[in-house]
Amino acid sequence: YKEQAAEALKLTAHDMLKNKLIDDIIKEPLGGAHQDTDWMYAKMKKVILETYNNLNTLSVEERIDQRIDKFSAMGVVVEA
């Protein structure tokens, strides 16, 4: 039932990407990451370094503004 629950709650990777809760989806090898850990580690390293290098092109102020914009777009919490 976990797949049905994730779908109903919009917790799938594709739903979260569509709703801008995550920045990207990292593809796994056929059968899952545990099937080819060396490939998965290399893929993760590549994605992390690309993201790091992209962020390094921005000033601190630009990075802060991007984060504020991203989290503000997610909505607000209203306490009762």
N, C-alpha and C positions, 0 to 999 in steps of 0.2 A: 503493500500500500504506500510505501514511501514515495514512489514515482508519482502516484495520483495526488498525494498530499503536496508535493513540490509543485506540480502543475497547477493545482487549485489555488495555492498561495502565491503563485507567480514567482517561485524561487528557483526556476530553472536558469541556467546560465544565459540562455537566449532572452528570456524575459528580463533578467537583471541588466543585460546589455542594452536592450531596447529601452528600459526605464532609466538608463544612465546611472545605475547603482554600481556598475563595474566598468572599467575602461576597455577591457578586451577579454577574449576567450583564448586560452592557450590550448591548441589541439593536442590530444593524446595519441599515442600509437594505437593501432588496432588491438583491442583487448584490454586497454587501460595502461596507465603509466607503469604499473608494476611488471608489465610484460617486456619492457625494454627500458630499463632505468638509465642506462648510459645515454640513449637517445633523448630521454626526457630531461635528464640533467643538462645536456647540451642545449636543448630547446629553451629551458628555463633560463640558463645563463645568457643566451642570445637575447631573449626578450627583456630580461632585467637590464643588461648593458645598453640595449637600444633605448629603453625608457630613461635610464639614468643619463645617457648622452643627450637625449632630447630635452630633458629637464635642465641640464647644465647650460643649455643655450639661452635660458630665461634668467632674468634677474630675480633676486629674492622677492622683490615686490610683485613681479609678474606671477611667480609661483604661488605666492600667498593669495593674490587676486583670483587665480584660477581655482584654488581650493575653496575659497569663500563662495565663488560662483557655483561650483559643482555642488557643494553641500546645501547651499541656499535653494538650488533648484529641486532638491529632493523633498522639500516641504518643511513644515514646522511641527513641533510637538506642542499640543495644548493640554495642560494639566487641568483636571477637574477639581 
